[in-house]
Amino acid sequence: MTIENVEVLIIGAGPSGSVAAGYLHQKGIHVKVVEKSKFPRIVVGESLIPRVMDHFEEAGLLGALNKENFEKKWGARFIRGEEVCIFDFSEKFSKGWDWTWQVPRADFDWAVAKEITKMGIDLEFESEVTAVEFNGTESLTTIKTKEGETKQIKAQFLIDASGYGRVLPRLLALDAPSRLNPHSAIFTHIVDVNRPAGKEGTLISFDILETQVWLWVIPFSNGNTSVGIVGPTDFINQLSDDQTEALANAIKLSDYYVNRFGDLPFIFEPIKLSNYSTAVKQMYGEGYTLTGNSSEFLDPVFSSGVCFATESGMLSAKLALRQLQGETVNWEVEYSDYMKEGIAVFTTYIQEWYTGNLQELFYHQPENPDVKSKICAVLAGYVWDKENPFVLKHDKVIKNMAHLIKLEKENQLK
């Protein structure tokens, strides 16, 4: 059997794996990327947040992505009946990027994959990992190629960026139950022939139909728009057994968007993501890390998925480089603890969104610009900025402020 030798093997060519590969390649590391799918392919995660721009820049990918003319995302709008809350990333508390992109992931991931290949990185599509053996920090990975051949790759370090493929969690029995309640989603793309002119037509929006049920609308620069429904799994399942009918029924629930999308055909049969939240027992082991969705996926409500994917991909690459150079890396502190801090912040925001507490802060009038700027920094992905009290005290501040707002409302009714 053929055995290849590389310094770092990366499983998965999505944003997490590509960022890691780009960084390591620039540092002179021999990297190989294997990807089970054939690109381009449709996946969820079409709304990015500003923190990811740091990672694309550091990986040498930003220039190529800028040329693709994806729709720029300057913030986000949350609609609840007649109430509207708009976040502008330029008004956030933390320093950092003020914009990012709204992207059809098929086009975006393909553009990234082509760029890392152009760099000289060995990227092998339609190759499935079937087994992995570890001998200390060295790994021997068995893959099945698209031609049906079996070969092995020996690596000094392994980064699992396989996303929902969850290669190492599956092979090493690392899956763990999520801390979030079971939610599901259904989405498709629509040719947006009724798109309004100007900002209204391009602004990403979340239409809250019930406290735990919301519709996403993500316009793309190609004239299409991603439309999806998210809610408790029982609610999503009750819409219809047929996914096309289910999403059509969901759109009819939106007073704001039914006229724009209600009578339009879907570009592809809607895709259902059932009980999408995932977790793992550990985020690293001797000779490997789990990044992106192969470790934790929370919820699409604040578009954190790609941010955690690129954050973990970039950090894995940096720490792996140090280890390859002979340094001792404290993976528990420098990787696992660090990532868990950011995940904990976003987990709190997601949980408090679905309790309704965060929605109380979003729609409270008059707006408090200081509070809004600090929440905006979190929504932009700067969840490690402990100068921001809405990061440092995330487990208390939202709940406490929501309680005060409710008391204020009660006093006004007396």
C-alpha positions in Angstrom: 0.0 0.0 0.0 1.3 3.5 -0.9 2.3 5.6 2.1 2.7 9.4 1.8 4.7 11.4 4.3 3.7 14.9 5.3 4.2 17.2 8.3 0.6 18.1 8.8 -2.5 16.4 7.4 -5.7 18.3 7.4 -9.0 16.6 7.0 -11.5 18.9 5.3 -11.2 21.8 2.8 -13.8 24.2 4.3 -12.9 27.5 5.9 -11.3 25.9 9.0 -9.0 23.5 7.1 -8.2 26.0 4.4 -7.1 28.7 6.9 -4.9 26.2 8.7 -3.4 25.0 5.5 -2.7 28.5 4.2 -1.0 29.6 7.4 1.2 26.5 7.7 2.1 26.6 4.0 3.3 30.2 4.3 5.5 29.0 7.2 7.2 26.4 5.1 5.3 23.3 6.4 4.5 20.4 4.1 0.8 20.2 4.3 -1.8 17.9 2.6 -5.5 18.5 2.7 -8.0 15.6 2.0 -11.7 16.4 1.4 -14.5 13.8 1.1 -16.8 16.0 -1.0 -16.5 17.2 -4.6 -16.5 21.0 -4.7 -18.4 23.2 -5.2 -21.0 21.9 -2.8 -23.9 23.5 -0.8 -23.5 23.8 2.9 -24.9 26.1 5.6 -23.0 28.9 7.2 -23.5 31.7 4.6 -23.5 34.6 7.0 -19.9 35.4 8.2 -19.0 37.7 11.1 -16.1 40.3 11.1 -13.6 38.2 13.2 -13.2 35.8 10.4 -11.5 38.5 8.2 -8.5 38.4 10.5 -8.1 34.7 9.8 -8.5 35.0 6.1 -5.9 37.8 6.0 -3.4 35.9 8.1 -3.8 32.8 5.9 -3.1 34.7 2.8 -6.6 34.3 1.4 -8.1 37.8 1.7 -6.9 39.1 -1.6 -8.4 36.3 -3.7 -11.7 36.5 -1.8 -11.9 40.2 -2.3 -11.9 39.6 -6.1 -15.0 37.5 -5.8 -17.3 40.5 -5.1 -19.4 38.8 -2.5 -22.1 40.8 -0.8 -20.6 42.9 2.0 -22.2 42.5 5.4 -22.0 45.6 7.5 -24.3 44.5 10.3 -27.6 42.6 10.9 -31.2 43.3 11.4 -33.6 41.6 13.8 -37.3 42.0 13.2 -40.0 41.2 15.7 -43.4 42.2 14.4 -43.3 46.0 14.3 -40.1 46.2 16.3 -36.7 46.4 14.5 -33.2 46.2 16.0 -30.2 46.9 13.7 -26.6 46.3 14.6 -23.9 48.2 12.7 -20.5 46.6 13.1 -18.8 50.0 12.8 -20.3 50.9 16.1 -19.1 47.9 18.1 -17.1 48.2 21.4 -14.1 46.0 20.4 -11.5 47.0 17.8 -11.5 45.0 14.7 -13.1 44.6 11.3 -16.3 46.5 10.6 -17.6 44.3 7.8 -17.5 40.9 6.4 -19.4 38.9 3.7 -22.7 37.2 3.0 -21.7 34.2 0.8 -23.1 31.3 -1.1 -20.9 28.7 0.5 -20.6 26.6 -2.7 -18.9 29.6 -4.4 -17.0 30.8 -1.3 -15.5 27.5 -0.4 -14.6 26.8 -4.0 -12.8 30.1 -4.3 -10.8 29.4 -1.1 -10.0 25.9 -2.3 -8.7 27.1 -5.6 -6.6 29.7 -3.9 -4.8 27.2 -1.5 -4.2 25.0 -4.5 -2.8 28.0 -6.4 -0.4 28.5 -3.4 1.0 25.0 -4.0 -0.9 23.1 -1.3 -1.8 19.5 -2.1 -5.6 19.3 -2.0 -7.2 16.0 -2.8 -11.0 16.0 -3.3 -13.3 13.0 -3.0 -11.0 11.1 -0.7 -12.6 9.6 2.4 -10.8 8.9 5.6 -11.6 5.4 6.7 -9.2 4.9 9.6 -6.6 6.7 11.7 -4.0 5.2 14.0 -1.8 7.2 16.4 1.7 6.4 17.6 2.4 9.2 19.9 2.1 12.4 18.0 2.5 10.7 14.6 -0.6 9.5 12.8 -1.2 7.0 10.0 -4.4 7.8 8.1 -6.1 5.5 5.7 -8.1 7.0 2.9 -10.2 5.7 0.0 -9.7 7.8 -3.2 -12.4 8.6 -5.7 -11.0 5.8 -7.9 -11.6 3.3 -5.1 -8.0 2.9 -4.3 -6.7 2.7 -0.7 -3.6 4.5 0.5 -2.1 5.8 3.7 -0.7 9.2 4.8 1.8 9.4 7.7 1.8 12.8 9.4 3.5 14.4 12.4 0.3 16.2 13.2 -3.4 15.9 12.2 -6.0 18.6 12.1 -9.6 17.4 11.8 -11.5 20.1 10.1 -14.1 17.7 8.6 -17.1 19.7 9.8 -20.3 17.7 10.0 -18.3 14.7 8.7 -16.8 14.6 12.2 -14.2 12.1 11.3 -12.2 11.8 14.5 -15.2 12.2 16.8 -16.7 9.2 14.9 -13.5 7.1 14.7 -12.3 7.8 18.3 -15.8 7.9 19.9 -15.4 11.6 21.0 -19.0 12.7 20.6 -20.8 14.3 23.5 -24.3 15.7 24.0 -24.8 19.4 23.3 -25.7 21.8 26.1 -28.3 23.4 23.9 -31.9 22.3 23.4 -32.6 20.4 20.2 -33.3 22.7 17.3 -33.5 22.1 13.5 -33.4 24.2 10.4 -34.6 24.0 6.8 -33.1 26.3 4.1 -32.8 26.8 0.3 -31.9 29.6 -2.2 -34.4 31.7 -4.1 -33.9 33.8 -7.2 -34.8 37.1 -5.5 -36.8 38.8 -8.3 -38.7 40.9 -5.8 -35.6 42.2 -4.1 -36.1 45.9 -3.1 -33.5 48.4 -4.3 -30.8 49.8 -1.9 -30.0 48.7 1.6 -33.3 46.9 2.2 -32.5 44.4 -0.6 -29.1 43.5 0.7 -29.4 43.6 4.5 -29.2 40.3 6.3 -32.3 39.9 8.5 -33.7 37.6 11.1 -37.5 37.7 11.4 -38.7 36.4 14.8 -41.9 34.5 14.3 -42.1 33.2 17.9 -39.5 33.5 20.8 -37.8 30.4 19.6 -38.7 30.4 15.9 -37.1 32.7 13.3 -36.6 33.1 9.6 -33.3 34.0 8.1 -32.9 36.0 4.9 -29.4 36.3 3.5 -29.1 38.2 0.2 -26.1 37.4 -2.1 -24.5 39.5 -4.7 -25.5 37.0 -7.5 -29.1 38.0 -7.1 -30.1 34.9 -5.1 -31.1 34.9 -1.4 -30.8 32.2 1.2 -34.0 31.7 3.2 -34.2 29.4 6.1 -36.4 28.6 9.1 -35.0 27.7 12.5 -36.9 26.5 15.6 -37.3 23.7 18.1 -37.2 20.3 16.3 -40.8 19.5 17.2 -41.9 22.8 15.6 -39.9 22.2 12.4 -41.1 18.6 12.1 -44.7 19.8 12.3 -44.4 22.1 9.3 -44.6 19.2 6.9 -42.9 15.9 6.1 -42.1 17.4 2.7 -39.2 19.8 3.0 -40.4 22.1 0.1 -43.8 22.3 1.6 -42.4 22.8 5.1 -40.3 25.8 4.1 -43.1 27.3 2.0 -45.3 27.0 5.1 -42.7 28.7 7.2 -42.4 31.7 4.7 -46.1 32.2 4.9 -45.8 32.8 8.7 -43.6 35.9 8.0 -45.7 39.0 7.5 -42.5 40.9 6.5 -41.3 38.5 3.9 -44.3 36.6 2.5 -44.8 39.0 -0.3 -41.2 39.0 -1.3 -40.7 35.2 -1.3 -44.1 33.5 -0.9 -44.8 32.7 -4.5 -41.3 32.1 -5.8 -39.8 28.7 -6.6 -36.8 27.3 -4.8 -33.5 26.8 -6.6 -32.9 23.5 -5.0 -34.9 21.2 -2.8 -34.6 22.6 0.8 -32.0 21.0 3.0 -33.0 20.0 6.5 -30.5 20.1 9.4 -32.0 18.1 12.3 -30.8 18.6 15.8 -27.7 20.4 14.5 -25.9 21.3 17.8 -22.9 19.1 18.5 -20.2 18.8 21.1 -17.2 16.6 22.0 -15.6 15.1 25.0 -12.2 16.7 24.2 -11.0 19.1 21.5 -7.5 17.7 21.1 -5.4 14.6 21.8 -1.8 13.6 21.4 -1.0 14.5 17.7 -4.4 16.0 16.7 -6.9 18.8 17.2 -10.6 19.0 16.3 -11.6 22.3 14.7 -14.8 24.0 13.6 -17.9 21.8 13.4 -15.9 18.6 13.9 -15.8 19.8 17.6 -18.6 22.1 18.5 -21.5 23.6 16.5 -23.8 25.8 18.5 -26.7 27.5 16.5 -27.0 29.6 13.4 -28.8 32.6 15.1 -25.6 34.7 15.5 -23.6 33.2 12.6 -20.8 31.9 14.9 -20.1 28.7 13.1 -17.5 29.9 10.5 -15.9 32.2 13.1 -15.2 29.3 15.5 -14.1 27.2 12.5 -11.5 29.7 11.3 -10.5 30.7 14.9 -9.8 27.0 15.8 -8.2 26.3 12.5 -5.8 29.2 12.7 -5.0 28.5 16.4 -4.4 24.8 15.7 -2.0 25.7 12.9 0.0 28.1 15.0 0.3 25.7 17.9 1.1 22.7 15.6 3.9 24.8 14.0 5.4 25.5 17.4 5.2 21.8 18.3 6.8 20.8 15.0 9.6 23.3 15.8 10.4 21.5 19.1 8.5 23.7 21.5 6.3 22.2 24.3 2.7 23.3 23.8 0.1 23.2 26.6 -2.8 22.2 24.5 -5.2 22.2 27.4 -4.6 25.8 28.2 -3.6 27.3 24.9 -6.1 25.5 22.7 -9.0 23.8 24.6 -9.4 26.4 27.4 -9.1 29.3 24.9 -11.7 27.9 22.5 -14.0 27.0 25.3 -14.0 30.6 26.6 -15.3 31.9 23.3 -17.8 29.0 23.0 -19.1 29.7 26.5 -19.8 33.4 25.6 -21.7 32.5 22.4 -23.5 29.6 24.2 -24.8 32.1 26.8 -26.0 34.5 24.1 -27.8 31.7 22.2 -29.4 30.3 25.4 -30.5 33.8 26.5 -31.8 34.4 22.9 -34.1 31.4 23.2 -35.3 32.3 26.7 -36.3 35.7 25.4 -33.9 37.6 27.7 -31.6 38.8 25.0 -34.5 39.8 22.9 -35.6 42.1 25.8 -32.3 43.9 25.4 -32.5 44.1 21.7 -35.9 45.8 21.6 -35.8 47.9 24.7 -36.6 51.5 24.1 -35.0 54.0 24.3 -31.9 52.2 23.0 -28.8 52.3 25.2 -25.9 52.9 22.7 -23.3 51.8 25.2 -25.0 48.4 25.8 -25.7 48.0 22.1 -22.1 48.6 21.1 -20.9 45.9 23.6 -23.4 43.4 22.4 -22.5 44.3 18.8 -18.8 43.4 19.5 -20.0 39.9 20.6 -22.1 39.5 17.5 -19.0 40.5 15.4 -17.1 37.6 16.9 -14.8 39.4 19.4 -15.8 37.0 22.2 -12.3 36.9 23.7 -12.2 40.6 24.5 -12.4 40.7 28.2 -12.3 44.5 28.3 -16.0 44.1 27.2 -18.1 43.4 30.3 -20.7 41.7 28.0 -17.9 39.1 27.4 -16.3 39.0 30.9 -19.7 38.7 32.7 -21.7 37.0 29.9 -23.2 34.5 32.3 -24.9 37.2 34.4 -25.2 40.5 32.6 -27.9 39.6 30.0 -30.1 37.8 32.6 -29.7 40.7 35.1 -30.5 43.4 32.6 -33.5 41.6 31.2 -34.8 41.2 34.7 -34.5 45.0 35.3 -36.3 45.7 32.0 -39.1 43.4 33.0 -39.4 45.1 36.4 -39.5 48.5 34.7 -42.4 47.3 32.4 -44.3 45.9 35.4 -43.9 49.2 37.2 -45.2 51.1 34.2 -48.3 49.0 34.2 -49.1 49.8 37.8 
